[in-house]
Amino acid sequence: MGGCAALWIAADALAAAAATRDDPRDWLARTDQALSNRNYEGVFVHEHAGESETLRVIHRVDSDGVAERLLSMDGSGREFIRKGTQLICYLPDQRTVLVEKSPDSALLLSGLPRIDATSAGQYQVKELARTRVSGRDARVIAITPMDQLRYGYRVWIDEATAMPLKTQLRDSRGGVLEQIVFTSLNMLSHIPNAELEPGIDAHGYRWVRRDADPVDARSLSVSWEANALPPGFRMTASARQMLPAGPVEHLVFSDGLASVSVFIEIGRASGAEPGKDDAATLGTSSAYSTVVQGYRVTAVGEVPPETVRVIAQSIRNAGPAPGPSESVSSSTMAPSLGPRARAGANDGLDASGGASPSIFNGPALDNPATSPGGRGLGADRPAFGNAGGLGGLGAPGGPPAGGPGKH
């Protein structure tokens, strides 16, 4: 009887372990780890707003840390190379090279959304029928929002490597807003240094550097708050910064998956006129600008239009407004860098915060024309050029994307 009991317990333990391995949340976590910790090289097609672009990604992890290279195989041939904390963006159509600091965790091909206690009540996560993608067996994970205030996701995960073979961003009706599909993917034991060097001769290019350390948002006092936020959203970060247009406070609100950035023009209260609200939506990005207590407040994010409107209108001054002298960081660069750039034509609107689950990261610079998908629309992932990426929305020129102090 003792032997039977031991076998019963062992069988229960094996069943529990198998159930854990088959949990869709566990597959998402494994995929996130695979993207971060394995050597790989692949080619994928990014489709957005009726446009498509082919890109190649190379990712290496060794004793020196993480090194990555992302290059567009269409159009102007832009390249993005990250080694340790340095991110270099080669823009041959602009004859410009941008250099900035990037935290070690900021992958060019980012991890997938993680469902935690914060976001669990806002999304349903389940596994769909297994299928094949590019000749590989794949698990299909659906992340469906419980309301119409956020977008959903669908991920096809390679059973053998836990790498994402296909990723979709979906609206509340299940329509596909954006898609990434790998056409080839190789897991490599060794990647030579030559594979991580630029293929562009940058001799004679203009070099623009931003080497300042990120602002520690924890040291800043928060003078703004939000009431009546959409369910599940909360403030996750705040920072203050001096931009060419003047001091700006940057707040990030997240439900654990979706993120919205709010930019408040601190030093321009007197020039803000009530009753002049603006809204814009292009592709997956939404923006809404309004006047709150005499301050111009602009919310931007990769969420439905109603979400940015509700968040912008919920902002309230929680204390004395800071003066320009209280700004804690400054940049003399006209094109403010903020490197979460979507590969493709978004619109220069999505400056969503660090929790944004988009699979494509890169340097978000403010002129849409230089995004990796650069079709003149730009995005929350690389775009370079004019300060004031929000145009008529009244946002400050070139606020950084990706969360305060985050790239």
C-alpha positions in Angstrom: 0.0 0.0 0.0 2.9 2.3 0.8 4.3 1.7 -2.7 1.0 2.4 -4.3 0.6 5.7 -2.4 4.1 6.7 -3.5 3.3 6.0 -7.1 0.0 8.0 -6.7 1.8 11.0 -5.3 4.5 10.8 -8.0 1.8 10.6 -10.7 0.0 13.7 -9.2 3.3 15.6 -9.2 4.0 14.8 -12.8 0.5 15.8 -13.8 0.8 19.1 -12.0 4.1 19.8 -13.7 2.6 19.0 -17.1 -0.3 21.3 -16.4 2.1 24.1 -15.5 4.0 23.6 -18.7 0.8 23.7 -20.7 -0.5 26.9 -18.9 -0.7 29.6 -21.6 0.8 32.2 -19.2 3.8 29.9 -18.7 4.2 29.7 -22.5 4.3 33.5 -22.7 6.9 33.6 -19.9 9.0 31.0 -21.7 8.8 33.0 -24.9 9.9 36.2 -23.1 12.9 34.3 -21.7 13.8 32.8 -25.1 13.8 36.2 -26.8 16.1 37.6 -24.0 18.5 34.7 -23.3 19.1 32.8 -26.5 21.2 33.3 -29.7 19.0 33.6 -32.8 18.9 35.0 -36.3 15.8 35.4 -38.3 13.8 37.3 -41.0 10.3 38.5 -40.4 7.6 40.4 -42.2 5.9 43.3 -40.4 2.4 44.2 -41.7 0.6 47.3 -40.6 -2.0 49.6 -42.1 -1.9 47.8 -45.5 1.9 48.1 -45.7 4.5 45.5 -45.2 8.2 45.5 -44.5 10.8 42.7 -44.3 13.4 42.9 -41.5 16.3 40.8 -40.2 17.1 40.5 -36.6 20.3 39.0 -35.0 20.5 38.5 -31.2 23.6 37.3 -29.3 24.1 36.7 -25.6 27.6 35.9 -24.3 30.0 36.9 -21.4 30.1 40.4 -22.7 26.3 40.8 -22.4 23.6 41.3 -25.1 24.3 42.5 -28.6 21.6 42.9 -31.3 21.3 44.1 -34.9 18.0 44.9 -36.6 18.1 45.9 -40.3 15.4 46.8 -42.8 15.7 44.8 -46.0 13.3 47.1 -47.8 13.4 50.8 -48.6 16.3 52.8 -47.3 18.0 50.0 -45.4 17.9 51.5 -41.9 19.9 49.6 -39.2 19.7 49.5 -35.4 22.5 48.0 -33.4 22.6 47.6 -29.6 25.7 46.5 -27.7 25.3 46.6 -23.9 23.9 50.0 -23.0 24.6 51.7 -26.3 22.0 51.9 -29.1 23.2 53.2 -32.6 20.7 54.0 -35.3 21.9 54.2 -38.9 19.6 56.2 -41.1 21.0 56.3 -44.7 18.0 58.2 -46.1 18.9 61.0 -43.6 22.6 60.5 -43.8 22.5 60.5 -40.0 23.6 58.2 -37.2 21.9 58.5 -33.8 23.6 57.3 -30.6 22.0 57.0 -27.2 22.1 55.0 -24.0 19.7 52.0 -23.8 19.2 49.8 -20.7 20.3 46.2 -20.9 16.8 45.0 -20.8 15.6 47.0 -23.8 15.5 44.4 -26.6 15.0 45.6 -30.2 12.6 42.6 -30.6 10.9 42.9 -27.2 9.3 40.3 -25.0 5.6 39.4 -25.1 3.0 40.7 -22.7 3.0 39.1 -19.3 -0.3 38.5 -17.5 0.2 39.3 -13.8 -2.1 40.2 -10.9 -2.4 43.7 -12.2 -3.7 42.8 -15.6 -5.4 39.4 -14.9 -8.8 40.9 -14.3 -8.8 42.8 -17.6 -7.9 40.0 -20.0 -8.8 36.5 -20.7 -5.8 34.2 -21.6 -6.4 30.8 -23.2 -4.7 28.4 -25.6 -6.4 27.7 -29.0 -6.0 24.7 -31.2 -2.4 23.9 -32.1 -1.2 24.6 -35.7 1.9 24.9 -37.8 3.7 28.2 -38.8 6.6 28.2 -41.3 6.8 24.4 -41.0 7.0 24.4 -37.2 4.6 23.0 -34.6 3.1 26.0 -32.7 1.0 26.7 -29.7 -1.5 29.5 -30.2 -2.2 31.8 -27.2 -5.1 34.3 -27.3 -5.1 37.3 -25.0 -8.6 38.9 -25.2 -9.5 42.1 -23.3 -12.7 42.0 -21.2 -13.8 45.5 -22.5 -13.3 47.8 -25.5 -10.7 50.0 -23.8 -7.6 48.0 -24.8 -6.4 45.8 -27.6 -5.9 42.0 -27.6 -3.1 39.8 -28.8 -2.6 36.4 -30.5 0.7 34.7 -30.4 1.9 31.6 -32.2 4.8 30.0 -30.2 7.3 27.4 -31.5 6.9 24.3 -29.4 10.6 23.4 -29.8 12.2 26.7 -28.9 9.5 28.8 -27.3 10.2 31.6 -29.8 7.3 33.6 -31.2 6.7 32.6 -34.8 3.8 35.0 -35.4 2.2 37.8 -33.4 -0.9 39.8 -33.9 -2.4 42.9 -32.3 -6.2 42.8 -32.5 -9.1 45.1 -31.9 -12.2 44.4 -29.7 -13.9 42.7 -32.7 -11.0 40.4 -33.4 -9.8 42.4 -36.4 -6.0 42.3 -37.0 -4.4 45.7 -36.6 -0.8 44.6 -36.9 1.1 41.4 -37.6 4.6 40.1 -37.4 5.5 36.7 -39.1 8.9 35.0 -39.1 9.7 33.5 -42.5 13.0 32.0 -41.2 14.3 31.5 -37.7 17.6 29.9 -36.6 18.8 29.2 -33.1 22.6 29.5 -33.2 25.3 28.3 -30.8 27.7 31.0 -32.1 27.3 34.4 -33.8 30.5 36.0 -35.1 31.2 39.6 -34.4 30.9 40.5 -38.1 27.2 39.7 -38.0 26.7 42.5 -35.5 28.5 45.2 -37.4 26.6 47.7 -39.6 26.5 47.1 -43.3 26.3 50.9 -43.9 29.3 53.0 -44.7 28.6 56.0 -42.4 31.5 58.1 -43.6 30.4 61.6 -44.0 27.2 61.1 -42.0 26.0 63.5 -39.3 26.4 61.9 -35.9 23.9 62.9 -33.1 24.6 61.7 -29.6 22.5 61.6 -26.5 24.6 60.1 -23.7 22.8 61.6 -20.6 21.9 59.1 -17.9 18.2 58.4 -17.5 16.3 60.4 -14.9 15.5 58.5 -11.7 11.8 59.0 -11.5 11.7 57.9 -7.9 13.4 61.1 -6.8 10.7 63.3 -8.3 7.7 64.7 -6.5 4.4 63.9 -8.2 2.3 67.1 -8.6 -0.4 65.5 -10.8 -2.9 62.7 -10.1 -5.7 61.0 -12.0 -9.3 60.2 -11.0 -11.9 58.1 -12.8 -9.3 56.1 -14.7 -10.4 53.2 -16.9 -10.7 49.9 -15.0 -7.3 48.4 -14.2 -5.2 51.4 -15.1 -2.9 53.0 -12.5 0.0 55.5 -12.6 3.3 53.5 -12.8 5.9 56.2 -13.4 6.4 60.0 -13.5 9.3 62.2 -14.5 10.1 65.8 -15.4 12.1 66.9 -18.3 13.2 70.1 -20.1 12.5 69.9 -23.8 13.0 72.6 -26.5 9.3 73.6 -26.1 9.7 74.0 -22.3 9.4 71.8 -19.2 7.1 68.8 -19.5 5.9 66.3 -16.9 5.5 62.8 -18.2 3.2 60.4 -16.5 2.7 56.7 -17.4 -0.5 54.8 -16.8 -0.7 51.0 -17.3 -3.0 48.1 -16.7 -0.1 45.7 -16.7 -0.2 45.2 -20.5 -1.5 48.4 -22.2 0.2 51.7 -21.5 -0.6 55.4 -22.0 1.7 58.3 -21.6 0.5 61.7 -20.5 2.5 64.8 -21.3 1.7 68.0 -19.3 3.3 71.3 -20.5 4.3 72.7 -17.2 5.5 76.1 -18.2 2.8 77.0 -20.7 -0.3 77.2 -18.6 -1.1 80.8 -19.6 -1.2 80.0 -23.3 -3.5 77.0 -23.1 -7.1 77.9 -24.1 -10.0 75.8 -22.8 -12.5 74.2 -25.2 -9.9 73.3 -27.8 -9.6 69.5 -27.6 -7.9 67.5 -30.4 -8.0 63.8 -31.1 -6.2 61.7 -33.7 -6.0 58.0 -34.5 -3.8 56.4 -37.1 -3.3 52.6 -37.1 -2.9 51.3 -33.6 -2.0 54.7 -32.1 -4.4 57.1 -30.5 -3.9 60.6 -29.1 -6.1 63.1 -27.3 -5.2 66.6 -26.2 -7.2 68.8 -23.8 -6.7 71.7 -21.4 -6.9 70.9 -17.6 -6.7 73.7 -15.1 -5.1 75.9 -17.7 -2.4 73.3 -18.7 -2.2 71.5 -22.0 -2.5 67.8 -21.4 -1.9 65.2 -24.1 -2.4 61.5 -23.8 -0.9 59.1 -26.3 -0.8 55.3 -26.5 -1.4 52.1 -28.4 -4.9 51.8 -27.1 -8.4 52.7 -28.5 -9.3 56.4 -28.8 -11.8 56.3 -25.9 -9.0 55.2 -23.5 -6.7 58.1 -24.1 -9.7 60.5 -23.9 -10.8 59.2 -20.5 -7.2 59.3 -19.1 -6.5 62.8 -20.4 -9.7 64.1 -18.9 -9.0 62.5 -15.6 -5.8 64.4 -14.9 -5.8 66.9 -12.0 -3.2 69.0 -10.3 -2.5 67.5 -6.9 -0.4 70.4 -5.7 1.5 73.5 -6.6 2.5 73.4 -10.3 6.3 73.1 -10.7 8.1 76.0 -12.4 10.6 75.7 -15.2 13.5 75.9 -12.6 12.3 72.6 -11.1 13.0 70.6 -14.3 15.5 67.9 -13.5 16.9 67.0 -16.9 17.5 68.8 -20.1 18.5 68.1 -23.7 19.8 70.4 -26.3 18.9 68.1 -29.1 16.1 69.2 -31.4 15.0 65.6 -32.2 14.3 64.2 -28.7 15.1 60.5 -28.6 12.9 58.1 -26.8 13.5 54.7 -28.1 10.4 52.6 -28.2 9.8 52.8 -31.9 7.3 50.6 -33.7 8.5 49.0 -36.9 6.2 50.4 -39.4 3.9 53.2 -40.1 2.1 54.2 -36.9 1.9 58.0 -36.9 4.3 59.4 -34.4 1.6 59.3 -31.8 2.3 56.2 -29.7 4.6 57.3 -26.9 3.2 54.7 -24.7 5.0 53.8 -21.5 7.5 51.1 -20.6 4.9 48.4 -20.1 3.8 48.6 -23.7 3.7 45.0 -24.9 4.4 45.7 -28.6 6.8 43.1 -29.9 8.9 45.7 -31.8 11.1 48.1 -29.9 13.6 50.5 -31.2 14.6 54.1 -31.0 11.5 56.3 -31.1 12.7 59.6 -32.5 9.9 61.9 -33.5 9.7 62.0 -37.3 7.7 59.2 -38.7 9.7 59.2 -41.9 12.5 57.3 -40.3 10.7 54.5 -38.6 11.9 51.1 -39.6 8.8 50.8 -41.6 9.3 54.5 -42.6 6.4 55.2 -44.9 5.9 58.7 -43.8 3.7 58.0 -40.9 6.2 57.2 -38.1 5.6 55.8 -34.8 6.2 54.9 -31.2 9.1 52.9 -32.5 11.9 54.4 -34.6 11.1 57.8 -36.1 13.4 60.7 -36.3 13.3 64.4 -37.2 11.0 67.1 -36.3 10.4 68.0 -32.7 6.7 68.1 -32.1 5.6 64.7 -33.4 2.1 65.3 -32.3 1.6 68.2 -34.7 -1.7 70.0 -34.2 -2.4 68.2 -31.0 -0.5 70.8 -29.1 1.9 68.3 -27.5 5.4 69.5 -26.6 8.1 69.0 -29.2 9.4 65.5 -29.3 8.6 64.1 -25.8 10.4 60.9 -25.1 8.6 57.6 -25.5 9.0 54.4 -23.6 8.3 55.6 -20.1 10.2 58.2 -18.1 13.9 57.6 -18.0 13.4 54.4 -20.0 14.5 53.6 -23.6 
